[in-house]
């Protein structure tokens, strides 16, 4: 289980606007808050940190991805719920995010499944074992989930199945439906309670969770190599 702490709301001086650009160049495969949102609305002391938060990523091997303005606003609000409603303009138009190079991770290696994986489950490093690369790919068996930034199984997959080159988070993280521990600190008192993750958090940051009473709210997460830290 991933540890969760309460999110501190962003103190805004004005309504935030989605970027007016039709295309945005990114230096690597990651699309950050600063690429999606005009951050004049955010206090200057917080712009650097908030601007660096990742909201999406280009698929490995791709130079460009197109995201509708509506979807981009949703991703930004999920990453930083304190942004609130964003002025997005024409929600039906898309913004092209382009990288200056093909995003092939030199550290990516080829993998086979070390254990069965359910349909829809995020594929994490603990589910994989390294395999000899044979140049094949299995696009019909897995898919890139751009909302979560993870690779998921398209169908139930058996142990031993070769998947080819993959780039997956090296740490465990909260995924949709996981029970995670929410930690609240009041003075010197620490209170832990179980909540259900409603979003994946491969990069950490804020996600929506639901408590045992059915209340839904946002909380911040930090992915780690050791669950519960």
ChimeraX commands (.cxc) that place a marker at each C-alpha (Angstrom):
marker #1 position 0.00,0.00,0.00 radius 0.5
marker #1 position 1.21,3.50,-0.77 radius 0.5
marker #1 position 1.37,6.10,1.97 radius 0.5
marker #1 position -0.89,9.11,1.51 radius 0.5
marker #1 position -0.88,12.52,3.16 radius 0.5
marker #1 position -3.45,15.27,2.90 radius 0.5
marker #1 position -3.09,17.69,-0.01 radius 0.5
marker #1 position -2.54,21.35,0.79 radius 0.5
marker #1 position -4.77,23.43,-1.46 radius 0.5
marker #1 position -3.10,25.88,-3.82 radius 0.5
marker #1 position -3.83,29.50,-2.88 radius 0.5
marker #1 position -4.89,31.07,-6.16 radius 0.5
marker #1 position -4.93,34.76,-6.99 radius 0.5
marker #1 position -7.13,34.35,-10.10 radius 0.5
marker #1 position -8.84,31.76,-12.28 radius 0.5
marker #1 position -6.31,29.65,-14.14 radius 0.5
marker #1 position -6.29,29.40,-17.92 radius 0.5
marker #1 position -5.31,26.46,-20.08 radius 0.5
marker #1 position -2.46,27.23,-22.46 radius 0.5
marker #1 position -3.56,29.10,-25.58 radius 0.5
marker #1 position -0.94,27.31,-27.70 radius 0.5
marker #1 position -1.97,24.91,-30.48 radius 0.5
marker #1 position 1.30,23.01,-30.13 radius 0.5
marker #1 position 3.86,22.71,-27.35 radius 0.5
marker #1 position 7.45,21.47,-27.62 radius 0.5
marker #1 position 8.66,19.36,-24.67 radius 0.5
marker #1 position 12.31,18.47,-24.04 radius 0.5
marker #1 position 11.60,14.85,-23.11 radius 0.5
marker #1 position 8.56,12.54,-23.14 radius 0.5
marker #1 position 6.82,14.18,-20.17 radius 0.5
marker #1 position 4.08,16.81,-20.33 radius 0.5
marker #1 position 4.17,18.98,-17.22 radius 0.5
marker #1 position 1.69,21.35,-15.62 radius 0.5
marker #1 position 3.66,24.33,-16.96 radius 0.5
marker #1 position 3.14,22.99,-20.52 radius 0.5
marker #1 position -0.62,22.76,-20.02 radius 0.5
marker #1 position -1.58,25.70,-17.81 radius 0.5
marker #1 position -0.77,29.41,-17.68 radius 0.5
marker #1 position 0.52,29.68,-14.13 radius 0.5
marker #1 position 0.08,33.42,-13.55 radius 0.5
marker #1 position -2.80,32.42,-11.27 radius 0.5
marker #1 position -0.48,30.53,-8.92 radius 0.5
marker #1 position 1.56,32.32,-6.23 radius 0.5
marker #1 position 5.11,32.91,-7.47 radius 0.5
marker #1 position 6.56,30.88,-4.61 radius 0.5
marker #1 position 4.71,27.75,-5.81 radius 0.5
marker #1 position 4.99,28.07,-9.60 radius 0.5
marker #1 position 8.30,26.24,-9.90 radius 0.5
marker #1 position 7.18,23.18,-7.94 radius 0.5
marker #1 position 3.69,23.00,-9.45 radius 0.5
marker #1 position 4.94,23.65,-12.97 radius 0.5
marker #1 position 7.27,20.63,-12.78 radius 0.5
marker #1 position 4.51,18.14,-11.92 radius 0.5
marker #1 position 3.90,15.60,-14.70 radius 0.5
marker #1 position 0.36,15.29,-16.10 radius 0.5
marker #1 position 0.95,12.91,-19.04 radius 0.5
marker #1 position 3.69,11.35,-21.17 radius 0.5
marker #1 position 4.33,10.70,-24.83 radius 0.5
marker #1 position 4.32,6.97,-25.65 radius 0.5
marker #1 position 7.81,5.56,-26.02 radius 0.5
marker #1 position 8.95,5.79,-29.64 radius 0.5
marker #1 position 6.57,8.68,-30.46 radius 0.5
marker #1 position 7.50,12.24,-31.37 radius 0.5
marker #1 position 4.01,13.67,-30.92 radius 0.5
marker #1 position 0.75,13.16,-29.07 radius 0.5
marker #1 position -2.49,15.12,-29.45 radius 0.5
marker #1 position -4.66,15.77,-26.39 radius 0.5
marker #1 position -8.02,17.54,-26.50 radius 0.5
marker #1 position -8.25,20.74,-24.49 radius 0.5
marker #1 position -11.00,19.19,-22.36 radius 0.5
marker #1 position -8.90,16.08,-21.59 radius 0.5
marker #1 position -5.82,18.20,-20.86 radius 0.5
marker #1 position -7.77,20.33,-18.38 radius 0.5
marker #1 position -9.01,17.17,-16.67 radius 0.5
marker #1 position -5.46,15.80,-16.40 radius 0.5
marker #1 position -4.16,19.08,-14.97 radius 0.5
marker #1 position -6.94,19.28,-12.37 radius 0.5
marker #1 position -6.34,15.68,-11.34 radius 0.5
marker #1 position -2.64,16.42,-10.87 radius 0.5
marker #1 position -3.29,19.67,-8.99 radius 0.5
marker #1 position -6.88,19.68,-7.69 radius 0.5
marker #1 position -6.30,23.12,-6.16 radius 0.5
marker #1 position -6.33,24.61,-9.67 radius 0.5
marker #1 position -10.12,24.25,-9.70 radius 0.5
marker #1 position -12.04,24.99,-12.89 radius 0.5
marker #1 position -9.82,25.93,-15.83 radius 0.5
marker #1 position -10.87,28.21,-18.67 radius 0.5
marker #1 position -10.23,25.97,-21.69 radius 0.5
marker #1 position -11.73,27.73,-24.71 radius 0.5
marker #1 position -12.91,25.37,-27.47 radius 0.5
marker #1 position -13.05,22.00,-25.70 radius 0.5
marker #1 position -13.25,20.10,-29.01 radius 0.5
marker #1 position -9.87,21.26,-30.30 radius 0.5
marker #1 position -6.63,19.45,-29.50 radius 0.5
marker #1 position -3.14,20.56,-28.53 radius 0.5
marker #1 position -0.15,18.78,-30.08 radius 0.5
marker #1 position 2.73,17.99,-27.73 radius 0.5
marker #1 position 5.96,17.36,-29.60 radius 0.5
marker #1 position 9.33,16.06,-28.51 radius 0.5
marker #1 position 12.57,17.01,-30.23 radius 0.5
marker #1 position 13.64,13.38,-30.40 radius 0.5
marker #1 position 12.12,9.92,-30.52 radius 0.5
marker #1 position 11.46,8.92,-26.95 radius 0.5
marker #1 position 13.25,5.59,-26.73 radius 0.5
marker #1 position 14.51,4.97,-23.23 radius 0.5
marker #1 position 18.08,3.61,-23.46 radius 0.5
marker #1 position 17.57,1.90,-20.11 radius 0.5
marker #1 position 14.42,0.07,-21.22 radius 0.5
marker #1 position 14.90,-3.69,-21.50 radius 0.5
marker #1 position 12.79,-6.58,-22.73 radius 0.5
marker #1 position 10.48,-8.36,-20.35 radius 0.5
marker #1 position 8.27,-11.39,-19.91 radius 0.5
marker #1 position 5.59,-11.73,-17.25 radius 0.5
marker #1 position 6.80,-13.30,-14.01 radius 0.5
marker #1 position 3.23,-13.79,-12.79 radius 0.5
marker #1 position -0.30,-13.62,-14.21 radius 0.5
marker #1 position -1.77,-10.15,-14.73 radius 0.5
marker #1 position -5.50,-9.37,-14.81 radius 0.5
marker #1 position -7.19,-7.42,-17.59 radius 0.5
marker #1 position -6.92,-3.70,-16.82 radius 0.5
marker #1 position -4.17,-4.15,-14.22 radius 0.5
marker #1 position -1.17,-1.82,-14.36 radius 0.5
marker #1 position 1.99,-3.72,-15.25 radius 0.5
marker #1 position 4.66,-3.01,-12.65 radius 0.5
marker #1 position 8.26,-4.09,-12.31 radius 0.5
marker #1 position 7.44,-6.75,-9.70 radius 0.5
marker #1 position 5.27,-8.53,-12.30 radius 0.5
marker #1 position 8.12,-8.80,-14.83 radius 0.5
marker #1 position 11.30,-10.73,-15.43 radius 0.5
marker #1 position 13.98,-9.74,-17.93 radius 0.5
marker #1 position 13.97,-11.63,-21.20 radius 0.5
marker #1 position 16.08,-11.80,-24.34 radius 0.5
marker #1 position 14.83,-9.25,-26.87 radius 0.5
marker #1 position 13.52,-10.90,-30.04 radius 0.5
marker #1 position 12.31,-7.76,-31.84 radius 0.5
marker #1 position 8.65,-8.72,-31.44 radius 0.5
marker #1 position 5.98,-6.60,-29.78 radius 0.5
marker #1 position 2.57,-7.44,-28.34 radius 0.5
marker #1 position 0.43,-4.32,-29.01 radius 0.5
marker #1 position -2.83,-6.30,-28.86 radius 0.5
marker #1 position -2.06,-7.54,-25.32 radius 0.5
marker #1 position -1.13,-4.30,-23.60 radius 0.5
marker #1 position -2.06,-0.64,-23.90 radius 0.5
marker #1 position -0.65,2.67,-22.73 radius 0.5
marker #1 position -3.09,4.39,-20.35 radius 0.5
marker #1 position -2.45,8.09,-21.02 radius 0.5
marker #1 position -4.71,9.17,-18.13 radius 0.5
marker #1 position -2.61,7.25,-15.61 radius 0.5
marker #1 position 0.78,7.19,-17.38 radius 0.5
marker #1 position 1.11,3.40,-17.05 radius 0.5
marker #1 position 0.98,0.31,-19.26 radius 0.5
marker #1 position -2.06,-1.93,-18.64 radius 0.5
marker #1 position -3.05,-5.42,-19.73 radius 0.5
marker #1 position -5.73,-5.50,-22.43 radius 0.5
marker #1 position -6.85,-8.96,-21.32 radius 0.5
marker #1 position -5.90,-11.58,-18.72 radius 0.5
marker #1 position -2.24,-12.47,-19.33 radius 0.5
marker #1 position -0.41,-15.63,-18.25 radius 0.5
marker #1 position 2.98,-15.91,-16.56 radius 0.5
marker #1 position 5.84,-16.38,-19.01 radius 0.5
marker #1 position 4.27,-14.29,-21.78 radius 0.5
marker #1 position 6.88,-12.22,-23.67 radius 0.5
marker #1 position 5.98,-8.51,-23.84 radius 0.5
marker #1 position 9.12,-7.01,-25.41 radius 0.5
marker #1 position 10.57,-3.60,-24.52 radius 0.5
marker #1 position 8.73,-1.81,-21.75 radius 0.5
marker #1 position 9.32,1.18,-19.53 radius 0.5
marker #1 position 7.51,0.85,-16.22 radius 0.5
marker #1 position 7.86,2.67,-12.88 radius 0.5
marker #1 position 10.60,1.08,-10.74 radius 0.5
marker #1 position 8.53,1.47,-7.58 radius 0.5
marker #1 position 5.14,0.32,-6.36 radius 0.5
marker #1 position 2.36,2.90,-6.44 radius 0.5
marker #1 position -1.31,3.30,-5.66 radius 0.5
marker #1 position -3.55,2.16,-8.53 radius 0.5
marker #1 position -7.27,2.43,-9.11 radius 0.5
marker #1 position -9.14,0.33,-6.52 radius 0.5
marker #1 position -6.15,-0.14,-4.19 radius 0.5
marker #1 position -6.60,0.26,-0.47 radius 0.5
marker #1 position -4.08,2.84,0.72 radius 0.5
marker #1 position -3.28,4.41,4.07 radius 0.5
marker #1 position -4.24,8.04,4.58 radius 0.5
marker #1 position -2.06,9.72,7.19 radius 0.5
marker #1 position -3.26,12.84,8.97 radius 0.5
marker #1 position -1.21,14.69,11.54 radius 0.5
marker #1 position -2.85,16.96,14.12 radius 0.5
marker #1 position -0.18,18.42,16.37 radius 0.5
marker #1 position 1.76,15.45,17.73 radius 0.5
marker #1 position -1.08,13.02,16.99 radius 0.5
marker #1 position -0.88,10.83,13.87 radius 0.5
marker #1 position -4.06,9.23,12.53 radius 0.5
marker #1 position -3.96,6.46,9.90 radius 0.5
marker #1 position -7.06,5.23,8.09 radius 0.5
marker #1 position -7.71,3.08,5.02 radius 0.5
marker #1 position -9.13,4.69,1.88 radius 0.5
marker #1 position -9.64,3.50,-1.69 radius 0.5
marker #1 position -7.59,5.03,-4.52 radius 0.5
marker #1 position -9.78,6.23,-7.40 radius 0.5
marker #1 position -6.80,7.07,-9.62 radius 0.5
marker #1 position -3.32,5.71,-10.28 radius 0.5
marker #1 position -0.29,7.59,-8.96 radius 0.5
marker #1 position 2.84,6.32,-10.78 radius 0.5
marker #1 position 4.50,9.74,-10.43 radius 0.5
marker #1 position 3.12,10.57,-7.00 radius 0.5
marker #1 position 1.11,13.77,-6.64 radius 0.5
marker #1 position -2.55,14.30,-5.84 radius 0.5
marker #1 position -5.21,11.68,-6.53 radius 0.5
marker #1 position -8.84,11.29,-5.56 radius 0.5
marker #1 position -9.62,8.75,-2.84 radius 0.5
marker #1 position -12.81,7.48,-1.16 radius 0.5
marker #1 position -13.14,6.75,2.55 radius 0.5
marker #1 position -15.32,4.12,4.24 radius 0.5
marker #1 position -18.19,6.62,4.49 radius 0.5
marker #1 position -18.17,7.14,0.72 radius 0.5
marker #1 position -16.71,10.64,0.89 radius 0.5
marker #1 position -14.45,11.48,-2.07 radius 0.5
marker #1 position -11.58,13.94,-1.66 radius 0.5
marker #1 position -8.05,14.55,-2.92 radius 0.5
marker #1 position -4.86,13.46,-1.22 radius 0.5
marker #1 position -1.16,13.64,-2.11 radius 0.5
marker #1 position 0.90,10.52,-2.68 radius 0.5
marker #1 position 4.61,9.83,-2.94 radius 0.5
marker #1 position 5.68,6.69,-4.84 radius 0.5
marker #1 position 8.39,4.74,-3.05 radius 0.5
marker #1 position 10.20,1.48,-3.41 radius 0.5
marker #1 position 8.89,0.36,-0.04 radius 0.5
marker #1 position 5.14,0.24,0.54 radius 0.5
marker #1 position 3.82,2.12,3.52 radius 0.5
marker #1 position 6.73,4.56,3.75 radius 0.5
marker link #1:1,2 radius 0.2
marker link #1:2,3 radius 0.2
marker link #1:3,4 radius 0.2
marker link #1:4,5 radius 0.2
marker link #1:5,6 radius 0.2
marker link #1:6,7 radius 0.2
marker link #1:7,8 radius 0.2
marker link #1:8,9 radius 0.2
marker link #1:9,10 radius 0.2
marker link #1:10,11 radius 0.2
marker link #1:11,12 radius 0.2
marker link #1:12,13 radius 0.2
marker link #1:13,14 radius 0.2
marker link #1:14,15 radius 0.2
marker link #1:15,16 radius 0.2
marker link #1:16,17 radius 0.2
marker link #1:17,18 radius 0.2
marker link #1:18,19 radius 0.2
marker link #1:19,20 radius 0.2
marker link #1:20,21 radius 0.2
marker link #1:21,22 radius 0.2
marker link #1:22,23 radius 0.2
marker link #1:23,24 radius 0.2
marker link #1:24,25 radius 0.2
marker link #1:25,26 radius 0.2
marker link #1:26,27 radius 0.2
marker link #1:27,28 radius 0.2
marker link #1:28,29 radius 0.2
marker link #1:29,30 radius 0.2
marker link #1:30,31 radius 0.2
marker link #1:31,32 radius 0.2
marker link #1:32,33 radius 0.2
marker link #1:33,34 radius 0.2
marker link #1:34,35 radius 0.2
marker link #1:35,36 radius 0.2
marker link #1:36,37 radius 0.2
marker link #1:37,38 radius 0.2
marker link #1:38,39 radius 0.2
marker link #1:39,40 radius 0.2
marker link #1:40,41 radius 0.2
marker link #1:41,42 radius 0.2
marker link #1:42,43 radius 0.2
marker link #1:43,44 radius 0.2
marker link #1:44,45 radius 0.2
marker link #1:45,46 radius 0.2
marker link #1:46,47 radius 0.2
marker link #1:47,48 radius 0.2
marker link #1:48,49 radius 0.2
marker link #1:49,50 radius 0.2
marker link #1:50,51 radius 0.2
marker link #1:51,52 radius 0.2
marker link #1:52,53 radius 0.2
marker link #1:53,54 radius 0.2
marker link #1:54,55 radius 0.2
marker link #1:55,56 radius 0.2
marker link #1:56,57 radius 0.2
marker link #1:57,58 radius 0.2
marker link #1:58,59 radius 0.2
marker link #1:59,60 radius 0.2
marker link #1:60,61 radius 0.2
marker link #1:61,62 radius 0.2
marker link #1:62,63 radius 0.2
marker link #1:63,64 radius 0.2
marker link #1:64,65 radius 0.2
marker link #1:65,66 radius 0.2
marker link #1:66,67 radius 0.2
marker link #1:67,68 radius 0.2
marker link #1:68,69 radius 0.2
marker link #1:69,70 radius 0.2
marker link #1:70,71 radius 0.2
marker link #1:71,72 radius 0.2
marker link #1:72,73 radius 0.2
marker link #1:73,74 radius 0.2
marker link #1:74,75 radius 0.2
marker link #1:75,76 radius 0.2
marker link #1:76,77 radius 0.2
marker link #1:77,78 radius 0.2
marker link #1:78,79 radius 0.2
marker link #1:79,80 radius 0.2
marker link #1:80,81 radius 0.2
marker link #1:81,82 radius 0.2
marker link #1:82,83 radius 0.2
marker link #1:83,84 radius 0.2
marker link #1:84,85 radius 0.2
marker link #1:85,86 radius 0.2
marker link #1:86,87 radius 0.2
marker link #1:87,88 radius 0.2
marker link #1:88,89 radius 0.2
marker link #1:89,90 radius 0.2
marker link #1:90,91 radius 0.2
marker link #1:91,92 radius 0.2
marker link #1:92,93 radius 0.2
marker link #1:93,94 radius 0.2
marker link #1:94,95 radius 0.2
marker link #1:95,96 radius 0.2
marker link #1:96,97 radius 0.2
marker link #1:97,98 radius 0.2
marker link #1:98,99 radius 0.2
marker link #1:99,100 radius 0.2
marker link #1:100,101 radius 0.2
marker link #1:101,102 radius 0.2
marker link #1:102,103 radius 0.2
marker link #1:103,104 radius 0.2
marker link #1:104,105 radius 0.2
marker link #1:105,106 radius 0.2
marker link #1:106,107 radius 0.2
marker link #1:107,108 radius 0.2
marker link #1:108,109 radius 0.2
marker link #1:109,110 radius 0.2
marker link #1:110,111 radius 0.2
marker link #1:111,112 radius 0.2
marker link #1:112,113 radius 0.2
marker link #1:113,114 radius 0.2
marker link #1:114,115 radius 0.2
marker link #1:115,116 radius 0.2
marker link #1:116,117 radius 0.2
marker link #1:117,118 radius 0.2
marker link #1:118,119 radius 0.2
marker link #1:119,120 radius 0.2
marker link #1:120,121 radius 0.2
marker link #1:121,122 radius 0.2
marker link #1:122,123 radius 0.2
marker link #1:123,124 radius 0.2
marker link #1:124,125 radius 0.2
marker link #1:125,126 radius 0.2
marker link #1:126,127 radius 0.2
marker link #1:127,128 radius 0.2
marker link #1:128,129 radius 0.2
marker link #1:129,130 radius 0.2
marker link #1:130,131 radius 0.2
marker link #1:131,132 radius 0.2
marker link #1:132,133 radius 0.2
marker link #1:133,134 radius 0.2
marker link #1:134,135 radius 0.2
marker link #1:135,136 radius 0.2
marker link #1:136,137 radius 0.2
marker link #1:137,138 radius 0.2
marker link #1:138,139 radius 0.2
marker link #1:139,140 radius 0.2
marker link #1:140,141 radius 0.2
marker link #1:141,142 radius 0.2
marker link #1:142,143 radius 0.2
marker link #1:143,144 radius 0.2
marker link #1:144,145 radius 0.2
marker link #1:145,146 radius 0.2
marker link #1:146,147 radius 0.2
marker link #1:147,148 radius 0.2
marker link #1:148,149 radius 0.2
marker link #1:149,150 radius 0.2
marker link #1:150,151 radius 0.2
marker link #1:151,152 radius 0.2
marker link #1:152,153 radius 0.2
marker link #1:153,154 radius 0.2
marker link #1:154,155 radius 0.2
marker link #1:155,156 radius 0.2
marker link #1:156,157 radius 0.2
marker link #1:157,158 radius 0.2
marker link #1:158,159 radius 0.2
marker link #1:159,160 radius 0.2
marker link #1:160,161 radius 0.2
marker link #1:161,162 radius 0.2
marker link #1:162,163 radius 0.2
marker link #1:163,164 radius 0.2
marker link #1:164,165 radius 0.2
marker link #1:165,166 radius 0.2
marker link #1:166,167 radius 0.2
marker link #1:167,168 radius 0.2
marker link #1:168,169 radius 0.2
marker link #1:169,170 radius 0.2
marker link #1:170,171 radius 0.2
marker link #1:171,172 radius 0.2
marker link #1:172,173 radius 0.2
marker link #1:173,174 radius 0.2
marker link #1:174,175 radius 0.2
marker link #1:175,176 radius 0.2
marker link #1:176,177 radius 0.2
marker link #1:177,178 radius 0.2
marker link #1:178,179 radius 0.2
marker link #1:179,180 radius 0.2
marker link #1:180,181 radius 0.2
marker link #1:181,182 radius 0.2
marker link #1:182,183 radius 0.2
marker link #1:183,184 radius 0.2
marker link #1:184,185 radius 0.2
marker link #1:185,186 radius 0.2
marker link #1:186,187 radius 0.2
marker link #1:187,188 radius 0.2
marker link #1:188,189 radius 0.2
marker link #1:189,190 radius 0.2
marker link #1:190,191 radius 0.2
marker link #1:191,192 radius 0.2
marker link #1:192,193 radius 0.2
marker link #1:193,194 radius 0.2
marker link #1:194,195 radius 0.2
marker link #1:195,196 radius 0.2
marker link #1:196,197 radius 0.2
marker link #1:197,198 radius 0.2
marker link #1:198,199 radius 0.2
marker link #1:199,200 radius 0.2
marker link #1:200,201 radius 0.2
marker link #1:201,202 radius 0.2
marker link #1:202,203 radius 0.2
marker link #1:203,204 radius 0.2
marker link #1:204,205 radius 0.2
marker link #1:205,206 radius 0.2
marker link #1:206,207 radius 0.2
marker link #1:207,208 radius 0.2
marker link #1:208,209 radius 0.2
marker link #1:209,210 radius 0.2
marker link #1:210,211 radius 0.2
marker link #1:211,212 radius 0.2
marker link #1:212,213 radius 0.2
marker link #1:213,214 radius 0.2
marker link #1:214,215 radius 0.2
marker link #1:215,216 radius 0.2
marker link #1:216,217 radius 0.2
marker link #1:217,218 radius 0.2
marker link #1:218,219 radius 0.2
marker link #1:219,220 radius 0.2
marker link #1:220,221 radius 0.2
marker link #1:221,222 radius 0.2
marker link #1:222,223 radius 0.2
marker link #1:223,224 radius 0.2
marker link #1:224,225 radius 0.2
marker link #1:225,226 radius 0.2
marker link #1:226,227 radius 0.2
marker link #1:227,228 radius 0.2
marker link #1:228,229 radius 0.2
view
